[in-house]
Amino acid sequence: MRMYVPTIWDRLTRLVLLLIFAAAVLLVVISYLPLIRQNKAMREELLRIEEEIQKAEDMNRQKKAAIESLRNDPEAVERLARERLGLAKPGEVVVHFEPPATNSPVPVELPAGK
């Protein structure tokens, strides 16, 4: 019975085949990398757009509720007229508050000689 002993050429052949396989895998990865990046960018854009859609739908619901309230609730119309137009019923006094002044730095005078 004869025992098989791998020669240096057998080992080199296996190494070359392994390197060829690794190069082929690397080539596939490199060729698909731009596509993977584009896919990631598109997914991020899709998420951003879906968030914008959700915000717009929330705003739409709020505006529809406000419109419905103004159509069906006289107290809501009265409150809006009081807040936005400054209207009042006869005998009532309307008080307007001024917004606070800006926080501009006030010069501080230090005593002389110190």
A tleap script that builds the chain and sets N, CA, C and O, in Angstrom:
source leaprc.protein.ff14SB
mol = sequence {
  NMET ARG MET TYR VAL PRO THR ILE TRP ASP
  ARG LEU THR ARG LEU VAL LEU LEU LEU ILE
  PHE ALA ALA ALA VAL LEU LEU VAL VAL ILE
  SER TYR LEU PRO LEU ILE ARG GLN ASN LYS
  ALA MET ARG GLU GLU LEU LEU ARG ILE GLU
  GLU GLU ILE GLN LYS ALA GLU ASP MET ASN
  ARG GLN LYS LYS ALA ALA ILE GLU SER LEU
  ARG ASN ASP PRO GLU ALA VAL GLU ARG LEU
  ALA ARG GLU ARG LEU GLY LEU ALA LYS PRO
  GLY GLU VAL VAL VAL HIE PHE GLU PRO PRO
  ALA THR ASN SER PRO VAL PRO VAL GLU LEU
  PRO ALA GLY CLYS
}
set mol.1.N position { 0.835 -1.170 0.000 }
set mol.1.CA position { 0.000 0.000 0.000 }
set mol.1.C position { 0.884 1.240 0.000 }
set mol.1.O position { 1.822 1.377 0.785 }
set mol.2.N position { 0.542 2.120 -0.906 }
set mol.2.CA position { 1.348 3.308 -1.097 }
set mol.2.C position { 0.648 4.499 -0.453 }
set mol.2.O position { -0.543 4.696 -0.689 }
set mol.3.N position { 1.322 5.273 0.324 }
set mol.3.CA position { 0.764 6.418 1.031 }
set mol.3.C position { 0.995 7.686 0.200 }
set mol.3.O position { 2.076 7.895 -0.352 }
set mol.4.N position { -0.051 8.530 0.122 }
set mol.4.CA position { 0.051 9.753 -0.671 }
set mol.4.C position { 0.676 10.837 0.203 }
set mol.4.O position { 0.190 11.103 1.302 }
set mol.5.N position { 1.711 11.441 -0.260 }
set mol.5.CA position { 2.390 12.535 0.423 }
set mol.5.C position { 2.270 13.752 -0.479 }
set mol.5.O position { 2.768 13.748 -1.605 }
set mol.6.N position { 1.598 14.811 0.023 }
set mol.6.CA position { 1.448 15.995 -0.823 }
set mol.6.C position { 2.792 16.654 -1.086 }
set mol.6.O position { 3.628 16.804 -0.194 }
set mol.7.N position { 2.964 17.033 -2.318 }
set mol.7.CA position { 4.206 17.696 -2.709 }
set mol.7.C position { 4.022 19.197 -2.588 }
set mol.7.O position { 2.917 19.681 -2.347 }
set mol.8.N position { 5.081 19.907 -2.752 }
set mol.8.CA position { 5.024 21.369 -2.697 }
set mol.8.C position { 4.122 21.920 -3.786 }
set mol.8.O position { 3.466 22.942 -3.588 }
set mol.9.N position { 4.080 21.243 -4.955 }
set mol.9.CA position { 3.236 21.708 -6.063 }
set mol.9.C position { 1.758 21.527 -5.730 }
set mol.9.O position { 0.934 22.352 -6.125 }
set mol.10.N position { 1.415 20.476 -5.020 }
set mol.10.CA position { 0.020 20.290 -4.601 }
set mol.10.C position { -0.400 21.412 -3.646 }
set mol.10.O position { -1.492 21.970 -3.755 }
set mol.11.N position { 0.484 21.718 -2.724 }
set mol.11.CA position { 0.181 22.785 -1.760 }
set mol.11.C position { 0.097 24.147 -2.460 }
set mol.11.O position { -0.793 24.941 -2.159 }
set mol.12.N position { 0.992 24.412 -3.363 }
set mol.12.CA position { 0.955 25.681 -4.105 }
set mol.12.C position { -0.300 25.782 -4.969 }
set mol.12.O position { -0.894 26.854 -5.086 }
set mol.13.N position { -0.695 24.673 -5.566 }
set mol.13.CA position { -1.915 24.671 -6.379 }
set mol.13.C position { -3.128 25.020 -5.527 }
set mol.13.O position { -3.966 25.828 -5.927 }
set mol.14.N position { -3.216 24.409 -4.354 }
set mol.14.CA position { -4.340 24.722 -3.443 }
set mol.14.C position { -4.305 26.187 -3.013 }
set mol.14.O position { -5.341 26.849 -2.956 }
set mol.15.N position { -3.099 26.691 -2.711 }
set mol.15.CA position { -2.964 28.089 -2.298 }
set mol.15.C position { -3.383 29.032 -3.421 }
set mol.15.O position { -4.070 30.024 -3.177 }
set mol.16.N position { -2.975 28.727 -4.644 }
set mol.16.CA position { -3.350 29.570 -5.787 }
set mol.16.C position { -4.857 29.532 -6.000 }
set mol.16.O position { -5.466 30.574 -6.244 }
set mol.17.N position { -5.466 28.365 -5.915 }
set mol.17.CA position { -6.931 28.263 -6.065 }
set mol.17.C position { -7.645 29.049 -4.966 }
set mol.17.O position { -8.640 29.724 -5.227 }
set mol.18.N position { -7.136 28.961 -3.740 }
set mol.18.CA position { -7.725 29.723 -2.639 }
set mol.18.C position { -7.602 31.218 -2.886 }
set mol.18.O position { -8.553 31.965 -2.657 }
set mol.19.N position { -6.438 31.658 -3.353 }
set mol.19.CA position { -6.246 33.076 -3.652 }
set mol.19.C position { -7.135 33.534 -4.804 }
set mol.19.O position { -7.667 34.644 -4.764 }
set mol.20.N position { -7.304 32.709 -5.817 }
set mol.20.CA position { -8.197 33.047 -6.932 }
set mol.20.C position { -9.626 33.175 -6.431 }
set mol.20.O position { -10.342 34.102 -6.813 }
set mol.21.N position { -10.044 32.244 -5.574 }
set mol.21.CA position { -11.400 32.312 -5.009 }
set mol.21.C position { -11.573 33.584 -4.171 }
set mol.21.O position { -12.591 34.268 -4.283 }
set mol.22.N position { -10.566 33.904 -3.321 }
set mol.22.CA position { -10.630 35.112 -2.496 }
set mol.22.C position { -10.682 36.363 -3.372 }
set mol.22.O position { -11.414 37.304 -3.065 }
set mol.23.N position { -9.907 36.378 -4.462 }
set mol.23.CA position { -9.917 37.525 -5.372 }
set mol.23.C position { -11.269 37.669 -6.053 }
set mol.23.O position { -11.750 38.784 -6.254 }
set mol.24.N position { -11.885 36.545 -6.410 }
set mol.24.CA position { -13.206 36.597 -7.041 }
set mol.24.C position { -14.242 37.141 -6.059 }
set mol.24.O position { -15.081 37.962 -6.428 }
set mol.25.N position { -14.183 36.685 -4.817 }
set mol.25.CA position { -15.114 37.193 -3.802 }
set mol.25.C position { -14.887 38.682 -3.584 }
set mol.25.O position { -15.847 39.448 -3.500 }
set mol.26.N position { -13.648 39.096 -3.494 }
set mol.26.CA position { -13.322 40.506 -3.316 }
set mol.26.C position { -13.799 41.340 -4.498 }
set mol.26.O position { -14.294 42.451 -4.311 }
set mol.27.N position { -13.657 40.825 -5.690 }
set mol.27.CA position { -14.119 41.525 -6.882 }
set mol.27.C position { -15.637 41.720 -6.855 }
set mol.27.O position { -16.131 42.793 -7.199 }
set mol.28.N position { -16.366 40.697 -6.451 }
set mol.28.CA position { -17.828 40.800 -6.353 }
set mol.28.C position { -18.212 41.842 -5.305 }
set mol.28.O position { -19.093 42.668 -5.542 }
set mol.29.N position { -17.546 41.803 -4.142 }
set mol.29.CA position { -17.854 42.764 -3.077 }
set mol.29.C position { -17.578 44.179 -3.550 }
set mol.29.O position { -18.402 45.070 -3.341 }
set mol.30.N position { -16.442 44.400 -4.178 }
set mol.30.CA position { -16.083 45.742 -4.650 }
set mol.30.C position { -17.046 46.216 -5.731 }
set mol.30.O position { -17.395 47.396 -5.770 }
set mol.31.N position { -17.480 45.318 -6.606 }
set mol.31.CA position { -18.388 45.739 -7.673 }
set mol.31.C position { -19.780 46.062 -7.129 }
set mol.31.O position { -20.488 46.886 -7.708 }
set mol.32.N position { -20.185 45.423 -6.019 }
set mol.32.CA position { -21.503 45.703 -5.451 }
set mol.32.C position { -21.483 46.794 -4.392 }
set mol.32.O position { -22.549 47.219 -3.945 }
set mol.33.N position { -20.321 47.260 -3.976 }
set mol.33.CA position { -20.229 48.265 -2.930 }
set mol.33.C position { -20.964 49.562 -3.284 }
set mol.33.O position { -21.693 50.075 -2.435 }
set mol.34.N position { -20.812 50.122 -4.496 }
set mol.34.CA position { -21.583 51.332 -4.820 }
set mol.34.C position { -23.092 51.086 -4.766 }
set mol.34.O position { -23.846 51.960 -4.339 }
set mol.35.N position { -23.524 49.930 -5.186 }
set mol.35.CA position { -24.944 49.611 -5.137 }
set mol.35.C position { -25.426 49.516 -3.690 }
set mol.35.O position { -26.532 49.952 -3.371 }
set mol.36.N position { -24.604 48.951 -2.825 }
set mol.36.CA position { -24.960 48.849 -1.406 }
set mol.36.C position { -25.052 50.239 -0.793 }
set mol.36.O position { -25.978 50.519 -0.031 }
set mol.37.N position { -24.109 51.105 -1.117 }
set mol.37.CA position { -24.147 52.487 -0.602 }
set mol.37.C position { -25.372 53.233 -1.117 }
set mol.37.O position { -26.018 53.960 -0.362 }
set mol.38.N position { -25.690 53.064 -2.375 }
set mol.38.CA position { -26.868 53.720 -2.947 }
set mol.38.C position { -28.133 53.216 -2.263 }
set mol.38.O position { -29.034 53.998 -1.960 }
set mol.39.N position { -28.201 51.918 -2.022 }
set mol.39.CA position { -29.351 51.329 -1.346 }
set mol.39.C position { -29.495 51.913 0.055 }
set mol.39.O position { -30.605 52.233 0.482 }
set mol.40.N position { -28.384 52.053 0.773 }
set mol.40.CA position { -28.419 52.623 2.124 }
set mol.40.C position { -28.903 54.070 2.083 }
set mol.40.O position { -29.730 54.470 2.902 }
set mol.41.N position { -28.393 54.853 1.139 }
set mol.41.CA position { -28.807 56.254 1.012 }
set mol.41.C position { -30.294 56.354 0.691 }
set mol.41.O position { -30.988 57.223 1.218 }
set mol.42.N position { -30.779 55.471 -0.165 }
set mol.42.CA position { -32.200 55.491 -0.516 }
set mol.42.C position { -33.070 55.104 0.679 }
set mol.42.O position { -34.143 55.672 0.881 }
set mol.43.N position { -32.598 54.126 1.478 }
set mol.43.CA position { -33.360 53.745 2.670 }
set mol.43.C position { -33.425 54.905 3.668 }
set mol.43.O position { -34.467 55.147 4.277 }
set mol.44.N position { -32.299 55.622 3.833 }
set mol.44.CA position { -32.291 56.779 4.726 }
set mol.44.C position { -33.229 57.868 4.213 }
set mol.44.O position { -33.954 58.486 4.992 }
set mol.45.N position { -33.213 58.101 2.912 }
set mol.45.CA position { -34.118 59.097 2.314 }
set mol.45.C position { -35.574 58.680 2.505 }
set mol.45.O position { -36.432 59.514 2.792 }
set mol.46.N position { -35.844 57.398 2.345 }
set mol.46.CA position { -37.197 56.885 2.539 }
set mol.46.C position { -37.658 57.100 3.986 }
set mol.46.O position { -38.798 57.503 4.216 }
set mol.47.N position { -36.789 56.838 4.952 }
set mol.47.CA position { -37.137 57.070 6.353 }
set mol.47.C position { -37.405 58.546 6.620 }
set mol.47.O position { -38.337 58.892 7.345 }
set mol.48.N position { -36.579 59.420 6.029 }
set mol.48.CA position { -36.779 60.862 6.216 }
set mol.48.C position { -38.111 61.305 5.622 }
set mol.48.O position { -38.838 62.091 6.229 }
set mol.49.N position { -38.426 60.802 4.443 }
set mol.49.CA position { -39.686 61.167 3.795 }
set mol.49.C position { -40.873 60.623 4.583 }
set mol.49.O position { -41.892 61.302 4.711 }
set mol.50.N position { -40.752 59.405 5.112 }
set mol.50.CA position { -41.840 58.845 5.912 }
set mol.50.C position { -42.070 59.664 7.175 }
set mol.50.O position { -43.214 59.832 7.597 }
set mol.51.N position { -40.991 60.180 7.793 }
set mol.51.CA position { -41.145 61.057 8.955 }
set mol.51.C position { -41.854 62.350 8.560 }
set mol.51.O position { -42.722 62.832 9.289 }
set mol.52.N position { -41.486 62.913 7.406 }
set mol.52.CA position { -42.151 64.128 6.934 }
set mol.52.C position { -43.637 63.864 6.680 }
set mol.52.O position { -44.485 64.693 7.013 }
set mol.53.N position { -43.945 62.720 6.094 }
set mol.53.CA position { -45.338 62.366 5.840 }
set mol.53.C position { -46.099 62.254 7.151 }
set mol.53.O position { -47.229 62.730 7.259 }
set mol.54.N position { -45.480 61.622 8.156 }
set mol.54.CA position { -46.131 61.467 9.458 }
set mol.54.C position { -46.394 62.826 10.100 }
set mol.54.O position { -47.464 63.051 10.667 }
set mol.55.N position { -45.413 63.738 10.013 }
set mol.55.CA position { -45.602 65.086 10.568 }
set mol.55.C position { -46.723 65.812 9.825 }
set mol.55.O position { -47.554 66.474 10.446 }
set mol.56.N position { -46.745 65.686 8.494 }
set mol.56.CA position { -47.790 66.346 7.710 }
set mol.56.C position { -49.166 65.768 8.036 }
set mol.56.O position { -50.145 66.510 8.111 }
set mol.57.N position { -49.247 64.452 8.230 }
set mol.57.CA position { -50.532 63.846 8.582 }
set mol.57.C position { -50.989 64.293 9.971 }
set mol.57.O position { -52.178 64.522 10.188 }
set mol.58.N position { -50.048 64.417 10.910 }
set mol.58.CA position { -50.403 64.917 12.237 }
set mol.58.C position { -50.924 66.347 12.156 }
set mol.58.O position { -51.924 66.692 12.785 }
set mol.59.N position { -50.228 67.180 11.370 }
set mol.59.CA position { -50.666 68.568 11.215 }
set mol.59.C position { -52.035 68.617 10.535 }
set mol.59.O position { -52.883 69.434 10.893 }
set mol.60.N position { -52.243 67.738 9.553 }
set mol.60.CA position { -53.524 67.672 8.851 }
set mol.60.C position { -54.654 67.325 9.824 }
set mol.60.O position { -55.725 67.929 9.788 }
set mol.61.N position { -54.393 66.325 10.707 }
set mol.61.CA position { -55.410 65.952 11.701 }
set mol.61.C position { -55.726 67.114 12.635 }
set mol.61.O position { -56.888 67.358 12.961 }
set mol.62.N position { -54.677 67.838 13.070 }
set mol.62.CA position { -54.892 68.977 13.965 }
set mol.62.C position { -55.709 70.059 13.270 }
set mol.62.O position { -56.624 70.631 13.862 }
set mol.63.N position { -55.378 70.335 12.020 }
set mol.63.CA position { -56.115 71.384 11.296 }
set mol.63.C position { -57.563 70.975 11.039 }
set mol.63.O position { -58.469 71.802 11.141 }
set mol.64.N position { -57.784 69.698 10.706 }
set mol.64.CA position { -59.157 69.222 10.515 }
set mol.64.C position { -59.952 69.326 11.812 }
set mol.64.O position { -61.126 69.696 11.802 }
set mol.65.N position { -59.301 68.995 12.935 }
set mol.65.CA position { -59.984 69.101 14.229 }
set mol.65.C position { -60.315 70.558 14.540 }
set mol.65.O position { -61.391 70.859 15.057 }
set mol.66.N position { -59.383 71.467 14.222 }
set mol.66.CA position { -59.641 72.891 14.458 }
set mol.66.C position { -60.773 73.385 13.572 }
set mol.66.O position { -61.626 74.142 14.034 }
set mol.67.N position { -60.800 72.977 12.320 }
set mol.67.CA position { -61.872 73.385 11.405 }
set mol.67.C position { -63.211 72.847 11.884 }
set mol.67.O position { -64.213 73.562 11.903 }
set mol.68.N position { -63.214 71.578 12.270 }
set mol.68.CA position { -64.454 70.968 12.762 }
set mol.68.C position { -64.928 71.667 14.020 }
set mol.68.O position { -66.127 71.874 14.207 }
set mol.69.N position { -63.998 72.031 14.878 }
set mol.69.CA position { -64.349 72.740 16.110 }
set mol.69.C position { -64.952 74.106 15.785 }
set mol.69.O position { -65.939 74.513 16.399 }
set mol.70.N position { -64.362 74.810 14.824 }
set mol.70.CA position { -64.892 76.129 14.460 }
set mol.70.C position { -66.247 76.022 13.764 }
set mol.70.O position { -67.055 76.946 13.861 }
set mol.71.N position { -66.514 74.930 13.072 }
set mol.71.CA position { -67.817 74.756 12.413 }
set mol.71.C position { -68.932 74.449 13.408 }
set mol.71.O position { -70.065 74.908 13.256 }
set mol.72.N position { -68.588 73.662 14.429 }
set mol.72.CA position { -69.642 73.125 15.295 }
set mol.72.C position { -69.665 73.695 16.701 }
set mol.72.O position { -70.631 73.455 17.425 }
set mol.73.N position { -68.657 74.432 17.123 }
set mol.73.CA position { -68.586 74.902 18.507 }
set mol.73.C position { -68.531 76.428 18.546 }
set mol.73.O position { -67.494 77.013 18.236 }
set mol.74.N position { -69.629 77.078 18.920 }
set mol.74.CA position { -69.630 78.545 18.976 }
set mol.74.C position { -68.634 79.092 20.004 }
set mol.74.O position { -68.102 80.189 19.829 }
set mol.75.N position { -68.385 78.343 21.060 }
set mol.75.CA position { -67.421 78.804 22.062 }
set mol.75.C position { -66.010 78.857 21.475 }
set mol.75.O position { -65.219 79.731 21.830 }
set mol.76.N position { -65.702 77.928 20.583 }
set mol.76.CA position { -64.390 77.936 19.941 }
set mol.76.C position { -64.240 79.159 19.043 }
set mol.76.O position { -63.171 79.770 19.001 }
set mol.77.N position { -65.302 79.521 18.326 }
set mol.77.CA position { -65.267 80.717 17.472 }
set mol.77.C position { -65.080 81.954 18.344 }
set mol.77.O position { -64.295 82.841 18.008 }
set mol.78.N position { -65.794 82.015 19.456 }
set mol.78.CA position { -65.675 83.153 20.363 }
set mol.78.C position { -64.257 83.250 20.936 }
set mol.78.O position { -63.677 84.334 20.988 }
set mol.79.N position { -63.705 82.112 21.366 }
set mol.79.CA position { -62.354 82.100 21.930 }
set mol.79.C position { -61.331 82.573 20.884 }
set mol.79.O position { -60.420 83.337 21.201 }
set mol.80.N position { -61.491 82.111 19.639 }
set mol.80.CA position { -60.581 82.513 18.572 }
set mol.80.C position { -60.691 84.011 18.301 }
set mol.80.O position { -59.678 84.686 18.120 }
set mol.81.N position { -61.906 84.525 18.273 }
set mol.81.CA position { -62.102 85.956 18.038 }
set mol.81.C position { -61.478 86.770 19.173 }
set mol.81.O position { -60.899 87.829 18.933 }
set mol.82.N position { -61.594 86.284 20.389 }
set mol.82.CA position { -60.997 87.003 21.519 }
set mol.82.C position { -59.464 86.967 21.448 }
set mol.82.O position { -58.806 87.983 21.669 }
set mol.83.N position { -58.905 85.797 21.141 }
set mol.83.CA position { -57.448 85.658 21.139 }
set mol.83.C position { -56.793 86.366 19.965 }
set mol.83.O position { -55.835 87.117 20.147 }
set mol.84.N position { -57.296 86.135 18.777 }
set mol.84.CA position { -56.610 86.639 17.582 }
set mol.84.C position { -57.009 88.069 17.209 }
set mol.84.O position { -56.178 88.851 16.748 }
set mol.85.N position { -58.255 88.394 17.406 }
set mol.85.CA position { -58.725 89.709 16.963 }
set mol.85.C position { -58.845 90.713 18.102 }
set mol.85.O position { -59.047 91.902 17.856 }
set mol.86.N position { -58.726 90.255 19.335 }
set mol.86.CA position { -58.818 91.153 20.482 }
set mol.86.C position { -60.228 91.667 20.712 }
set mol.86.O position { -60.403 92.739 21.289 }
set mol.87.N position { -61.235 90.926 20.273 }
set mol.87.CA position { -62.612 91.353 20.444 }
set mol.87.C position { -63.092 91.062 21.864 }
set mol.87.O position { -62.538 90.212 22.561 }
set mol.88.N position { -64.127 91.781 22.274 }
set mol.88.CA position { -64.694 91.578 23.608 }
set mol.88.C position { -66.189 91.845 23.543 }
set mol.88.O position { -66.683 92.520 22.639 }
set mol.89.N position { -66.890 91.304 24.515 }
set mol.89.CA position { -68.328 91.572 24.624 }
set mol.89.C position { -68.520 92.974 25.189 }
set mol.89.O position { -67.617 93.525 25.819 }
set mol.90.N position { -69.695 93.545 24.963 }
set mol.90.CA position { -69.943 94.882 25.533 }
set mol.90.C position { -69.759 94.852 27.053 }
set mol.90.O position { -70.266 93.964 27.738 }
set mol.91.N position { -69.020 95.844 27.564 }
set mol.91.CA position { -68.783 95.945 28.992 }
set mol.91.C position { -67.497 95.261 29.444 }
set mol.91.O position { -67.076 95.455 30.584 }
set mol.92.N position { -66.865 94.470 28.589 }
set mol.92.CA position { -65.615 93.797 28.960 }
set mol.92.C position { -64.420 94.676 28.598 }
set mol.92.O position { -64.505 95.507 27.694 }
set mol.93.N position { -63.334 94.495 29.289 }
set mol.93.CA position { -62.110 95.240 29.023 }
set mol.93.C position { -61.073 94.261 28.475 }
set mol.93.O position { -60.860 93.187 29.039 }
set mol.94.N position { -60.438 94.641 27.380 }
set mol.94.CA position { -59.400 93.807 26.772 }
set mol.94.C position { -58.043 94.301 27.260 }
set mol.94.O position { -57.731 95.486 27.143 }
set mol.95.N position { -57.249 93.404 27.798 }
set mol.95.CA position { -55.915 93.749 28.292 }
set mol.95.C position { -54.891 93.066 27.392 }
set mol.95.O position { -54.937 91.852 27.195 }
set mol.96.N position { -53.977 93.848 26.855 }
set mol.96.CA position { -52.899 93.321 26.016 }
set mol.96.C position { -51.597 93.382 26.801 }
set mol.96.O position { -51.293 94.403 27.419 }
set mol.97.N position { -50.836 92.312 26.784 }
set mol.97.CA position { -49.550 92.269 27.455 }
set mol.97.C position { -48.450 92.400 26.411 }
set mol.97.O position { -48.501 91.769 25.355 }
set mol.98.N position { -47.460 93.226 26.719 }
set mol.98.CA position { -46.329 93.411 25.832 }
set mol.98.C position { -45.365 92.243 26.022 }
set mol.98.O position { -45.204 91.747 27.138 }
set mol.99.N position { -44.726 91.803 24.946 }
set mol.99.CA position { -43.725 90.739 25.111 }
set mol.99.C position { -42.548 91.276 25.927 }
set mol.99.O position { -42.259 92.471 25.877 }
set mol.100.N position { -41.877 90.418 26.665 }
set mol.100.CA position { -40.750 90.894 27.477 }
set mol.100.C position { -39.629 91.431 26.595 }
set mol.100.O position { -39.425 90.980 25.468 }
set mol.101.N position { -38.914 92.401 27.140 }
set mol.101.CA position { -37.807 93.004 26.394 }
set mol.101.C position { -36.719 91.958 26.177 }
set mol.101.O position { -36.594 90.994 26.932 }
set mol.102.N position { -35.949 92.174 25.141 }
set mol.102.CA position { -34.867 91.228 24.862 }
set mol.102.C position { -33.828 91.293 25.967 }
set mol.102.O position { -33.732 92.283 26.693 }
set mol.103.N position { -33.074 90.256 26.082 }
set mol.103.CA position { -32.050 90.182 27.129 }
set mol.103.C position { -30.755 90.828 26.659 }
set mol.103.O position { -29.733 90.160 26.505 }
set mol.104.N position { -30.813 92.132 26.436 }
set mol.104.CA position { -29.599 92.820 26.013 }
set mol.104.C position { -28.748 93.072 27.249 }
set mol.104.O position { -29.276 93.359 28.323 }
set mol.105.N position { -27.454 92.967 27.102 }
set mol.105.CA position { -26.594 93.162 28.268 }
set mol.105.C position { -26.670 94.591 28.764 }
set mol.105.O position { -26.561 95.543 27.991 }
set mol.106.N position { -26.859 94.727 30.070 }
set mol.106.CA position { -26.937 96.042 30.693 }
set mol.106.C position { -25.532 96.396 31.167 }
set mol.106.O position { -24.897 95.607 31.866 }
set mol.107.N position { -25.043 97.576 30.793 }
set mol.107.CA position { -23.692 97.940 31.232 }
set mol.107.C position { -23.652 98.114 32.746 }
set mol.107.O position { -24.515 98.766 33.333 }
set mol.108.N position { -22.654 97.531 33.355 }
set mol.108.CA position { -22.486 97.644 34.803 }
set mol.108.C position { -21.318 98.571 35.044 }
set mol.108.O position { -20.222 98.383 34.517 }
set mol.109.N position { -21.590 99.599 35.871 }
set mol.109.CA position { -20.535 100.559 36.165 }
set mol.109.C position { -19.833 100.117 37.446 }
set mol.109.O position { -20.471 99.856 38.466 }
set mol.110.N position { -18.521 100.039 37.369 }
set mol.110.CA position { -17.727 99.678 38.518 }
set mol.110.C position { -17.286 100.946 39.223 }
set mol.110.O position { -17.031 101.965 38.581 }
set mol.111.N position { -17.197 100.883 40.548 }
set mol.111.CA position { -16.731 102.085 41.259 }
set mol.111.C position { -15.314 102.443 40.837 }
set mol.111.O position { -14.476 101.567 40.619 }
set mol.112.N position { -15.064 103.715 40.728 }
set mol.112.CA position { -13.740 104.187 40.294 }
set mol.112.C position { -12.716 103.958 41.393 }
set mol.112.O position { -13.037 104.065 42.577 }
set mol.113.N position { -11.517 103.653 41.018 }
set mol.113.CA position { -10.435 103.510 41.971 }
set mol.113.C position { -10.237 102.081 42.443 }
set mol.113.O position { -9.331 101.850 43.243 }
set mol.114.N position { -10.955 101.192 42.042 }
set mol.114.CA position { -10.771 99.812 42.493 }
set mol.114.C position { -10.299 98.955 41.379 }
set mol.114.O position { -10.088 97.757 41.569 }
savepdb mol mol.pdb
quit
